Structures are given as structure tokens and as C-alpha cells.
Amino acid sequence: MKNVIGNPARGENFYLRPDEIRKIKLRLESGAHLQVTAPRRVGKTSILMYFFDNQMPGYHFVYSDTEGINNHNDYFRKIYEEILRSDCVTQ
């Protein structure tokens, strides 16, 4: 495992956190909303990318970087476009 700085840690560089992964799965499976909050640089994006890379049956995960967006219209447009481009939507 390599300490990754800058980009999300993925694959063999991801430090598996079974307790957090289990809690997130339970929340998703219960149909609840989920908000992931923590201080900067502790691995929020990495743990969410784990789900993107390890799809759960019956779920579709779409990654969209919305950090630079500063108004709600652009935010929802970006999310909508990413969903349409994803593998979960057949055209």
C-alpha cells in the first residue's frame, strides 16, 4: 500500500475500513439518506470511490466532482449529465 496524496486512494492503495463500509452499506440498504462529513484529507472521497469501484448488486454509483460549482442550477445540471453518461442508463 502506498500513501496517496492528492487523488483518492483506490485499489491496493485504499486502506479498507470495514466498520465504516458496513455502516454505509446498512444506511444505503435501509433506504436512508447518507451524508459523509469529516475534516479535510481523511479519506471521504476514497471511501466513496470504494463503492464506485466495488458496485453493490441492485445499486448504481455515479461519481461527479461538484466542488467548483457555485450555484444550484449548475450543480443539478452536472449531476444530471453524469447520470446520463453512466453505465446505469441505457440509451
Gaussian input, Z-matrix of N, CA and C with variables (Angstrom, degrees):
# hf/3-21g

backbone

0 1
 N
 C     1     B1
 C     2     B2     1     A1
 N     3     B3     2     A2     1     D1
 C     4     B4     3     A3     2     D2
 C     5     B5     4     A4     3     D3
 N     6     B6     5     A5     4     D4
 C     7     B7     6     A6     5     D5
 C     8     B8     7     A7     6     D6
 N     9     B9     8     A8     7     D7
 C    10    B10     9     A9     8     D8
 C    11    B11    10    A10     9     D9
 N    12    B12    11    A11    10    D10
 C    13    B13    12    A12    11    D11
 C    14    B14    13    A13    12    D12
 N    15    B15    14    A14    13    D13
 C    16    B16    15    A15    14    D14
 C    17    B17    16    A16    15    D15
 N    18    B18    17    A17    16    D16
 C    19    B19    18    A18    17    D17
 C    20    B20    19    A19    18    D18
 N    21    B21    20    A20    19    D19
 C    22    B22    21    A21    20    D20
 C    23    B23    22    A22    21    D21
 N    24    B24    23    A23    22    D22
 C    25    B25    24    A24    23    D23
 C    26    B26    25    A25    24    D24
 N    27    B27    26    A26    25    D25
 C    28    B28    27    A27    26    D26
 C    29    B29    28    A28    27    D27
 N    30    B30    29    A29    28    D28
 C    31    B31    30    A30    29    D29
 C    32    B32    31    A31    30    D30
 N    33    B33    32    A32    31    D31
 C    34    B34    33    A33    32    D32
 C    35    B35    34    A34    33    D33
 N    36    B36    35    A35    34    D34
 C    37    B37    36    A36    35    D35
 C    38    B38    37    A37    36    D36
 N    39    B39    38    A38    37    D37
 C    40    B40    39    A39    38    D38
 C    41    B41    40    A40    39    D39
 N    42    B42    41    A41    40    D40
 C    43    B43    42    A42    41    D41
 C    44    B44    43    A43    42    D42
 N    45    B45    44    A44    43    D43
 C    46    B46    45    A45    44    D44
 C    47    B47    46    A46    45    D45
 N    48    B48    47    A47    46    D46
 C    49    B49    48    A48    47    D47
 C    50    B50    49    A49    48    D48
 N    51    B51    50    A50    49    D49
 C    52    B52    51    A51    50    D50
 C    53    B53    52    A52    51    D51
 N    54    B54    53    A53    52    D52
 C    55    B55    54    A54    53    D53
 C    56    B56    55    A55    54    D54
 N    57    B57    56    A56    55    D55
 C    58    B58    57    A57    56    D56
 C    59    B59    58    A58    57    D57
 N    60    B60    59    A59    58    D58
 C    61    B61    60    A60    59    D59
 C    62    B62    61    A61    60    D60
 N    63    B63    62    A62    61    D61
 C    64    B64    63    A63    62    D62
 C    65    B65    64    A64    63    D63
 N    66    B66    65    A65    64    D64
 C    67    B67    66    A66    65    D65
 C    68    B68    67    A67    66    D66
 N    69    B69    68    A68    67    D67
 C    70    B70    69    A69    68    D68
 C    71    B71    70    A70    69    D69
 N    72    B72    71    A71    70    D70
 C    73    B73    72    A72    71    D71
 C    74    B74    73    A73    72    D72
 N    75    B75    74    A74    73    D73
 C    76    B76    75    A75    74    D74
 C    77    B77    76    A76    75    D75
 N    78    B78    77    A77    76    D76
 C    79    B79    78    A78    77    D77
 C    80    B80    79    A79    78    D78
 N    81    B81    80    A80    79    D79
 C    82    B82    81    A81    80    D80
 C    83    B83    82    A82    81    D81
 N    84    B84    83    A83    82    D82
 C    85    B85    84    A84    83    D83
 C    86    B86    85    A85    84    D84
 N    87    B87    86    A86    85    D85
 C    88    B88    87    A87    86    D86
 C    89    B89    88    A88    87    D87
 N    90    B90    89    A89    88    D88
 C    91    B91    90    A90    89    D89
 C    92    B92    91    A91    90    D90
 N    93    B93    92    A92    91    D91
 C    94    B94    93    A93    92    D92
 C    95    B95    94    A94    93    D93
 N    96    B96    95    A95    94    D94
 C    97    B97    96    A96    95    D95
 C    98    B98    97    A97    96    D96
 N    99    B99    98    A98    97    D97
 C   100   B100    99    A99    98    D98
 C   101   B101   100   A100    99    D99
 N   102   B102   101   A101   100   D100
 C   103   B103   102   A102   101   D101
 C   104   B104   103   A103   102   D102
 N   105   B105   104   A104   103   D103
 C   106   B106   105   A105   104   D104
 C   107   B107   106   A106   105   D105
 N   108   B108   107   A107   106   D106
 C   109   B109   108   A108   107   D107
 C   110   B110   109   A109   108   D108
 N   111   B111   110   A110   109   D109
 C   112   B112   111   A111   110   D110
 C   113   B113   112   A112   111   D111
 N   114   B114   113   A113   112   D112
 C   115   B115   114   A114   113   D113
 C   116   B116   115   A115   114   D114
 N   117   B117   116   A116   115   D115
 C   118   B118   117   A117   116   D116
 C   119   B119   118   A118   117   D117
 N   120   B120   119   A119   118   D118
 C   121   B121   120   A120   119   D119
 C   122   B122   121   A121   120   D120
 N   123   B123   122   A122   121   D121
 C   124   B124   123   A123   122   D122
 C   125   B125   124   A124   123   D123
 N   126   B126   125   A125   124   D124
 C   127   B127   126   A126   125   D125
 C   128   B128   127   A127   126   D126
 N   129   B129   128   A128   127   D127
 C   130   B130   129   A129   128   D128
 C   131   B131   130   A130   129   D129
 N   132   B132   131   A131   130   D130
 C   133   B133   132   A132   131   D131
 C   134   B134   133   A133   132   D132
 N   135   B135   134   A134   133   D133
 C   136   B136   135   A135   134   D134
 C   137   B137   136   A136   135   D135
 N   138   B138   137   A137   136   D136
 C   139   B139   138   A138   137   D137
 C   140   B140   139   A139   138   D138
 N   141   B141   140   A140   139   D139
 C   142   B142   141   A141   140   D140
 C   143   B143   142   A142   141   D141
 N   144   B144   143   A143   142   D142
 C   145   B145   144   A144   143   D143
 C   146   B146   145   A145   144   D144
 N   147   B147   146   A146   145   D145
 C   148   B148   147   A147   146   D146
 C   149   B149   148   A148   147   D147
 N   150   B150   149   A149   148   D148
 C   151   B151   150   A150   149   D149
 C   152   B152   151   A151   150   D150
 N   153   B153   152   A152   151   D151
 C   154   B154   153   A153   152   D152
 C   155   B155   154   A154   153   D153
 N   156   B156   155   A155   154   D154
 C   157   B157   156   A156   155   D155
 C   158   B158   157   A157   156   D156
 N   159   B159   158   A158   157   D157
 C   160   B160   159   A159   158   D158
 C   161   B161   160   A160   159   D159
 N   162   B162   161   A161   160   D160
 C   163   B163   162   A162   161   D161
 C   164   B164   163   A163   162   D162
 N   165   B165   164   A164   163   D163
 C   166   B166   165   A165   164   D164
 C   167   B167   166   A166   165   D165
 N   168   B168   167   A167   166   D166
 C   169   B169   168   A168   167   D167
 C   170   B170   169   A169   168   D168
 N   171   B171   170   A170   169   D169
 C   172   B172   171   A171   170   D170
 C   173   B173   172   A172   171   D171
 N   174   B174   173   A173   172   D172
 C   175   B175   174   A174   173   D173
 C   176   B176   175   A175   174   D174
 N   177   B177   176   A176   175   D175
 C   178   B178   177   A177   176   D176
 C   179   B179   178   A178   177   D177
 N   180   B180   179   A179   178   D178
 C   181   B181   180   A180   179   D179
 C   182   B182   181   A181   180   D180
 N   183   B183   182   A182   181   D181
 C   184   B184   183   A183   182   D182
 C   185   B185   184   A184   183   D183
 N   186   B186   185   A185   184   D184
 C   187   B187   186   A186   185   D185
 C   188   B188   187   A187   186   D186
 N   189   B189   188   A188   187   D187
 C   190   B190   189   A189   188   D188
 C   191   B191   190   A190   189   D189
 N   192   B192   191   A191   190   D190
 C   193   B193   192   A192   191   D191
 C   194   B194   193   A193   192   D192
 N   195   B195   194   A194   193   D193
 C   196   B196   195   A195   194   D194
 C   197   B197   196   A196   195   D195
 N   198   B198   197   A197   196   D196
 C   199   B199   198   A198   197   D197
 C   200   B200   199   A199   198   D198
 N   201   B201   200   A200   199   D199
 C   202   B202   201   A201   200   D200
 C   203   B203   202   A202   201   D201
 N   204   B204   203   A203   202   D202
 C   205   B205   204   A204   203   D203
 C   206   B206   205   A205   204   D204
 N   207   B207   206   A206   205   D205
 C   208   B208   207   A207   206   D206
 C   209   B209   208   A208   207   D207
 N   210   B210   209   A209   208   D208
 C   211   B211   210   A210   209   D209
 C   212   B212   211   A211   210   D210
 N   213   B213   212   A212   211   D211
 C   214   B214   213   A213   212   D212
 C   215   B215   214   A214   213   D213
 N   216   B216   215   A215   214   D214
 C   217   B217   216   A216   215   D215
 C   218   B218   217   A217   216   D216
 N   219   B219   218   A218   217   D217
 C   220   B220   219   A219   218   D218
 C   221   B221   220   A220   219   D219
 N   222   B222   221   A221   220   D220
 C   223   B223   222   A222   221   D221
 C   224   B224   223   A223   222   D222
 N   225   B225   224   A224   223   D223
 C   226   B226   225   A225   224   D224
 C   227   B227   226   A226   225   D225
 N   228   B228   227   A227   226   D226
 C   229   B229   228   A228   227   D227
 C   230   B230   229   A229   228   D228
 N   231   B231   230   A230   229   D229
 C   232   B232   231   A231   230   D230
 C   233   B233   232   A232   231   D231
 N   234   B234   233   A233   232   D232
 C   235   B235   234   A234   233   D233
 C   236   B236   235   A235   234   D234
 N   237   B237   236   A236   235   D235
 C   238   B238   237   A237   236   D236
 C   239   B239   238   A238   237   D237
 N   240   B240   239   A239   238   D238
 C   241   B241   240   A240   239   D239
 C   242   B242   241   A241   240   D240
 N   243   B243   242   A242   241   D241
 C   244   B244   243   A243   242   D242
 C   245   B245   244   A244   243   D243
 N   246   B246   245   A245   244   D244
 C   247   B247   246   A246   245   D245
 C   248   B248   247   A247   246   D246
 N   249   B249   248   A248   247   D247
 C   250   B250   249   A249   248   D248
 C   251   B251   250   A250   249   D249
 N   252   B252   251   A251   250   D250
 C   253   B253   252   A252   251   D251
 C   254   B254   253   A253   252   D252
 N   255   B255   254   A254   253   D253
 C   256   B256   255   A255   254   D254
 C   257   B257   256   A256   255   D255
 N   258   B258   257   A257   256   D256
 C   259   B259   258   A258   257   D257
 C   260   B260   259   A259   258   D258
 N   261   B261   260   A260   259   D259
 C   262   B262   261   A261   260   D260
 C   263   B263   262   A262   261   D261
 N   264   B264   263   A263   262   D262
 C   265   B265   264   A264   263   D263
 C   266   B266   265   A265   264   D264
 N   267   B267   266   A266   265   D265
 C   268   B268   267   A267   266   D266
 C   269   B269   268   A268   267   D267
 N   270   B270   269   A269   268   D268
 C   271   B271   270   A270   269   D269
 C   272   B272   271   A271   270   D270

   B1=1.4505
   B2=1.5258
   B3=1.3121
   B4=1.4521
   B5=1.5255
   B6=1.3082
   B7=1.4497
   B8=1.5263
   B9=1.3236
   B10=1.4638
   B11=1.5217
   B12=1.3212
   B13=1.4634
   B14=1.5218
   B15=1.3113
   B16=1.4595
   B17=1.5153
   B18=1.3153
   B19=1.4566
   B20=1.5243
   B21=1.3387
   B22=1.4661
   B23=1.5280
   B24=1.3323
   B25=1.4638
   B26=1.5275
   B27=1.3371
   B28=1.4654
   B29=1.5177
   B30=1.3313
   B31=1.4541
   B32=1.5141
   B33=1.3138
   B34=1.4627
   B35=1.5286
   B36=1.3216
   B37=1.4630
   B38=1.5282
   B39=1.3282
   B40=1.4623
   B41=1.5188
   B42=1.3255
   B43=1.4630
   B44=1.5196
   B45=1.3243
   B46=1.4609
   B47=1.5250
   B48=1.3183
   B49=1.4688
   B50=1.5212
   B51=1.3445
   B52=1.4692
   B53=1.5265
   B54=1.3234
   B55=1.4666
   B56=1.5237
   B57=1.3228
   B58=1.4608
   B59=1.5296
   B60=1.3334
   B61=1.4658
   B62=1.5236
   B63=1.3315
   B64=1.4688
   B65=1.5355
   B66=1.3326
   B67=1.4661
   B68=1.5237
   B69=1.3139
   B70=1.4671
   B71=1.5170
   B72=1.3475
   B73=1.4720
   B74=1.5204
   B75=1.3314
   B76=1.4682
   B77=1.5227
   B78=1.3324
   B79=1.4688
   B80=1.5251
   B81=1.3254
   B82=1.4574
   B83=1.5225
   B84=1.3228
   B85=1.4619
   B86=1.5237
   B87=1.3337
   B88=1.4603
   B89=1.5296
   B90=1.3417
   B91=1.4636
   B92=1.5196
   B93=1.3241
   B94=1.4606
   B95=1.5196
   B96=1.3121
   B97=1.4602
   B98=1.5212
   B99=1.3054
   B100=1.4517
   B101=1.5183
   B102=1.3133
   B103=1.4584
   B104=1.5187
   B105=1.3114
   B106=1.4637
   B107=1.5255
   B108=1.3183
   B109=1.4581
   B110=1.5231
   B111=1.2850
   B112=1.4642
   B113=1.5215
   B114=1.3257
   B115=1.4657
   B116=1.5322
   B117=1.2953
   B118=1.4618
   B119=1.5235
   B120=1.3358
   B121=1.4590
   B122=1.5288
   B123=1.3505
   B124=1.4623
   B125=1.5218
   B126=1.3490
   B127=1.4584
   B128=1.5125
   B129=1.3187
   B130=1.4702
   B131=1.5227
   B132=1.3130
   B133=1.4683
   B134=1.5227
   B135=1.3161
   B136=1.4709
   B137=1.5128
   B138=1.3306
   B139=1.4667
   B140=1.5293
   B141=1.3279
   B142=1.4679
   B143=1.5264
   B144=1.3256
   B145=1.4619
   B146=1.5330
   B147=1.3298
   B148=1.4595
   B149=1.5341
   B150=1.3176
   B151=1.4673
   B152=1.5277
   B153=1.3095
   B154=1.4669
   B155=1.5248
   B156=1.3353
   B157=1.4650
   B158=1.5291
   B159=1.3147
   B160=1.4732
   B161=1.5201
   B162=1.3157
   B163=1.4595
   B164=1.5285
   B165=1.3273
   B166=1.4599
   B167=1.5246
   B168=1.3381
   B169=1.4672
   B170=1.5328
   B171=1.3240
   B172=1.4547
   B173=1.5222
   B174=1.3277
   B175=1.4566
   B176=1.5230
   B177=1.3119
   B178=1.4551
   B179=1.5175
   B180=1.3156
   B181=1.4542
   B182=1.5220
   B183=1.3070
   B184=1.4543
   B185=1.5192
   B186=1.3289
   B187=1.4648
   B188=1.5203
   B189=1.3220
   B190=1.4565
   B191=1.5205
   B192=1.3173
   B193=1.4593
   B194=1.5247
   B195=1.3220
   B196=1.4616
   B197=1.5301
   B198=1.3226
   B199=1.4600
   B200=1.5270
   B201=1.3172
   B202=1.4601
   B203=1.5173
   B204=1.3087
   B205=1.4665
   B206=1.5252
   B207=1.3288
   B208=1.4617
   B209=1.5237
   B210=1.3364
   B211=1.4626
   B212=1.5285
   B213=1.3108
   B214=1.4656
   B215=1.5245
   B216=1.3171
   B217=1.4675
   B218=1.5299
   B219=1.3227
   B220=1.4666
   B221=1.5235
   B222=1.3309
   B223=1.4622
   B224=1.5305
   B225=1.3206
   B226=1.4657
   B227=1.5277
   B228=1.3157
   B229=1.4638
   B230=1.5333
   B231=1.3258
   B232=1.4712
   B233=1.5375
   B234=1.3129
   B235=1.4755
   B236=1.5304
   B237=1.3147
   B238=1.4626
   B239=1.5313
   B240=1.3244
   B241=1.4665
   B242=1.5268
   B243=1.3277
   B244=1.4706
   B245=1.5235
   B246=1.3047
   B247=1.4661
   B248=1.5205
   B249=1.3161
   B250=1.4633
   B251=1.5271
   B252=1.3296
   B253=1.4661
   B254=1.5280
   B255=1.3072
   B256=1.4705
   B257=1.5167
   B258=1.3212
   B259=1.4619
   B260=1.5231
   B261=1.3355
   B262=1.4685
   B263=1.5256
   B264=1.3157
   B265=1.4678
   B266=1.5174
   B267=1.3147
   B268=1.4660
   B269=1.5132
   B270=1.3225
   B271=1.4649
   B272=1.4968
   A1=108.42
   A2=114.26
   A3=121.31
   A4=109.19
   A5=117.60
   A6=121.12
   A7=108.06
   A8=116.42
   A9=121.74
   A10=108.93
   A11=116.20
   A12=120.79
   A13=107.47
   A14=116.17
   A15=120.69
   A16=111.69
   A17=117.39
   A18=121.25
   A19=110.08
   A20=117.68
   A21=119.62
   A22=110.55
   A23=116.11
   A24=120.86
   A25=108.30
   A26=115.74
   A27=120.56
   A28=109.35
   A29=115.05
   A30=120.56
   A31=111.82
   A32=115.99
   A33=120.65
   A34=113.02
   A35=117.40
   A36=120.77
   A37=113.27
   A38=116.60
   A39=120.85
   A40=109.45
   A41=116.76
   A42=122.33
   A43=107.62
   A44=115.60
   A45=121.72
   A46=110.12
   A47=115.69
   A48=121.96
   A49=107.73
   A50=117.03
   A51=120.61
   A52=114.38
   A53=118.86
   A54=119.91
   A55=111.21
   A56=116.47
   A57=119.94
   A58=111.23
   A59=116.62
   A60=120.85
   A61=110.27
   A62=116.61
   A63=121.04
   A64=110.45
   A65=117.37
   A66=120.93
   A67=111.58
   A68=116.63
   A69=120.08
   A70=109.93
   A71=117.38
   A72=120.48
   A73=111.04
   A74=117.59
   A75=120.94
   A76=111.32
   A77=116.51
   A78=119.59
   A79=111.26
   A80=116.77
   A81=120.17
   A82=110.96
   A83=116.59
   A84=120.72
   A85=112.42
   A86=117.54
   A87=120.22
   A88=111.35
   A89=116.40
   A90=120.23
   A91=113.05
   A92=116.67
   A93=120.53
   A94=110.92
   A95=115.13
   A96=120.71
   A97=108.28
   A98=115.60
   A99=120.31
   A100=109.57
   A101=115.68
   A102=121.37
   A103=107.08
   A104=116.60
   A105=121.51
   A106=107.74
   A107=115.36
   A108=120.25
   A109=109.28
   A110=115.43
   A111=122.63
   A112=107.13
   A113=117.04
   A114=119.19
   A115=111.02
   A116=115.80
   A117=121.61
   A118=110.92
   A119=115.29
   A120=123.99
   A121=115.20
   A122=117.02
   A123=118.53
   A124=112.79
   A125=117.23
   A126=119.85
   A127=116.16
   A128=118.96
   A129=120.52
   A130=111.26
   A131=116.51
   A132=119.78
   A133=110.62
   A134=117.74
   A135=120.45
   A136=111.55
   A137=117.51
   A138=119.26
   A139=110.79
   A140=117.19
   A141=118.86
   A142=111.11
   A143=117.18
   A144=120.28
   A145=110.91
   A146=117.73
   A147=121.22
   A148=109.42
   A149=116.84
   A150=120.47
   A151=111.04
   A152=116.78
   A153=120.80
   A154=110.07
   A155=116.94
   A156=122.28
   A157=112.84
   A158=117.58
   A159=123.00
   A160=108.70
   A161=115.04
   A162=121.09
   A163=112.11
   A164=115.89
   A165=122.18
   A166=107.65
   A167=117.88
   A168=120.14
   A169=110.85
   A170=115.74
   A171=121.10
   A172=114.62
   A173=117.60
   A174=122.38
   A175=109.68
   A176=115.54
   A177=121.66
   A178=107.86
   A179=116.15
   A180=121.44
   A181=108.81
   A182=116.08
   A183=122.74
   A184=107.20
   A185=116.46
   A186=120.64
   A187=109.54
   A188=114.53
   A189=120.13
   A190=108.85
   A191=116.66
   A192=121.36
   A193=108.31
   A194=116.35
   A195=121.42
   A196=112.36
   A197=116.70
   A198=120.43
   A199=113.07
   A200=118.42
   A201=120.99
   A202=114.68
   A203=118.17
   A204=121.04
   A205=109.32
   A206=116.12
   A207=118.64
   A208=114.96
   A209=117.56
   A210=118.60
   A211=109.53
   A212=116.01
   A213=120.23
   A214=112.96
   A215=119.32
   A216=120.15
   A217=111.21
   A218=116.61
   A219=119.94
   A220=111.53
   A221=116.65
   A222=121.16
   A223=110.13
   A224=117.48
   A225=120.56
   A226=111.69
   A227=118.30
   A228=121.49
   A229=110.00
   A230=116.12
   A231=120.81
   A232=110.75
   A233=117.44
   A234=121.39
   A235=109.67
   A236=117.26
   A237=122.60
   A238=110.72
   A239=117.07
   A240=120.68
   A241=111.19
   A242=118.19
   A243=120.90
   A244=111.16
   A245=117.34
   A246=120.43
   A247=110.00
   A248=117.01
   A249=120.29
   A250=112.23
   A251=117.85
   A252=121.86
   A253=112.97
   A254=117.78
   A255=120.77
   A256=111.61
   A257=115.00
   A258=121.97
   A259=112.57
   A260=117.70
   A261=119.68
   A262=111.56
   A263=117.76
   A264=121.41
   A265=108.97
   A266=115.80
   A267=118.64
   A268=108.24
   A269=114.38
   A270=118.89
   A271=110.86
   D1=136.72
   D2=-179.27
   D3=-111.89
   D4=138.76
   D5=176.07
   D6=-73.84
   D7=115.47
   D8=-175.89
   D9=-101.84
   D10=128.16
   D11=177.62
   D12=-121.46
   D13=130.40
   D14=178.44
   D15=110.35
   D16=-66.41
   D17=179.94
   D18=-95.48
   D19=157.45
   D20=176.11
   D21=-59.89
   D22=140.97
   D23=176.14
   D24=-76.29
   D25=129.22
   D26=-177.25
   D27=-136.22
   D28=162.66
   D29=176.57
   D30=60.39
   D31=-132.80
   D32=-177.32
   D33=-68.38
   D34=-15.41
   D35=178.00
   D36=-87.17
   D37=-6.72
   D38=179.71
   D39=-83.35
   D40=127.35
   D41=175.90
   D42=-83.29
   D43=109.15
   D44=-176.33
   D45=-64.30
   D46=127.76
   D47=179.24
   D48=-119.91
   D49=84.20
   D50=-172.83
   D51=-58.99
   D52=-36.23
   D53=-179.64
   D54=-65.52
   D55=-45.79
   D56=179.98
   D57=-66.86
   D58=-40.88
   D59=179.15
   D60=-62.99
   D61=-42.96
   D62=178.82
   D63=-61.97
   D64=-43.91
   D65=-179.99
   D66=-63.51
   D67=-41.69
   D68=178.66
   D69=-64.70
   D70=-44.77
   D71=178.43
   D72=-58.97
   D73=-44.55
   D74=179.94
   D75=-60.58
   D76=-41.48
   D77=178.87
   D78=-65.21
   D79=-43.77
   D80=179.40
   D81=-64.03
   D82=-44.84
   D83=-177.94
   D84=-67.49
   D85=-24.33
   D86=178.66
   D87=-82.66
   D88=-7.96
   D89=-179.65
   D90=84.43
   D91=9.16
   D92=-178.63
   D93=-79.98
   D94=158.33
   D95=172.33
   D96=-74.85
   D97=157.43
   D98=-177.31
   D99=-135.29
   D100=131.08
   D101=174.16
   D102=-125.94
   D103=125.82
   D104=179.45
   D105=-105.51
   D106=116.05
   D107=179.37
   D108=-129.95
   D109=144.81
   D110=177.54
   D111=-174.49
   D112=165.63
   D113=175.92
   D114=-60.76
   D115=164.10
   D116=178.54
   D117=-57.91
   D118=145.60
   D119=169.17
   D120=65.29
   D121=30.85
   D122=176.67
   D123=-106.47
   D124=-3.01
   D125=173.93
   D126=110.46
   D127=20.87
   D128=178.91
   D129=-59.39
   D130=-50.57
   D131=-179.59
   D132=-65.29
   D133=-38.97
   D134=-179.71
   D135=-60.73
   D136=-43.69
   D137=-178.65
   D138=-69.30
   D139=-34.65
   D140=176.62
   D141=-71.42
   D142=-34.81
   D143=175.93
   D144=-66.45
   D145=-27.40
   D146=174.40
   D147=-56.77
   D148=-43.73
   D149=179.13
   D150=-68.75
   D151=-36.20
   D152=176.80
   D153=-62.78
   D154=-41.21
   D155=-178.28
   D156=-79.69
   D157=-21.93
   D158=-177.28
   D159=-125.55
   D160=70.05
   D161=-174.49
   D162=-54.68
   D163=139.44
   D164=175.93
   D165=-91.55
   D166=137.10
   D167=178.25
   D168=-56.01
   D169=133.05
   D170=178.96
   D171=86.63
   D172=0.38
   D173=-179.56
   D174=-125.62
   D175=150.94
   D176=175.32
   D177=-126.67
   D178=128.02
   D179=-179.94
   D180=-111.23
   D181=133.69
   D182=179.74
   D183=-125.38
   D184=130.68
   D185=177.93
   D186=-101.25
   D187=132.08
   D188=177.15
   D189=-144.66
   D190=122.14
   D191=178.58
   D192=-84.83
   D193=110.58
   D194=-177.08
   D195=-112.41
   D196=14.06
   D197=-174.19
   D198=-58.90
   D199=-38.51
   D200=-175.93
   D201=-85.00
   D202=1.68
   D203=-177.06
   D204=-87.75
   D205=135.05
   D206=-175.67
   D207=-123.00
   D208=14.96
   D209=172.88
   D210=-147.09
   D211=154.39
   D212=-171.42
   D213=-67.57
   D214=-32.26
   D215=179.54
   D216=-64.00
   D217=-46.80
   D218=178.26
   D219=-65.88
   D220=-36.24
   D221=178.73
   D222=-59.89
   D223=-53.77
   D224=-177.61
   D225=-67.97
   D226=-33.32
   D227=176.09
   D228=-62.27
   D229=-45.89
   D230=-179.96
   D231=-61.55
   D232=-46.42
   D233=179.18
   D234=-60.64
   D235=-46.92
   D236=-179.47
   D237=-59.04
   D238=-46.13
   D239=-179.43
   D240=-64.70
   D241=-39.15
   D242=178.63
   D243=-65.66
   D244=-38.79
   D245=177.91
   D246=-64.29
   D247=-44.34
   D248=179.94
   D249=-63.82
   D250=-31.77
   D251=179.07
   D252=-81.26
   D253=-13.98
   D254=-173.65
   D255=-74.93
   D256=165.22
   D257=178.59
   D258=-69.87
   D259=-15.35
   D260=-176.64
   D261=-78.05
   D262=-11.54
   D263=178.65
   D264=-110.66
   D265=121.51
   D266=177.35
   D267=-97.28
   D268=141.73
   D269=-178.68
   D270=-114.12

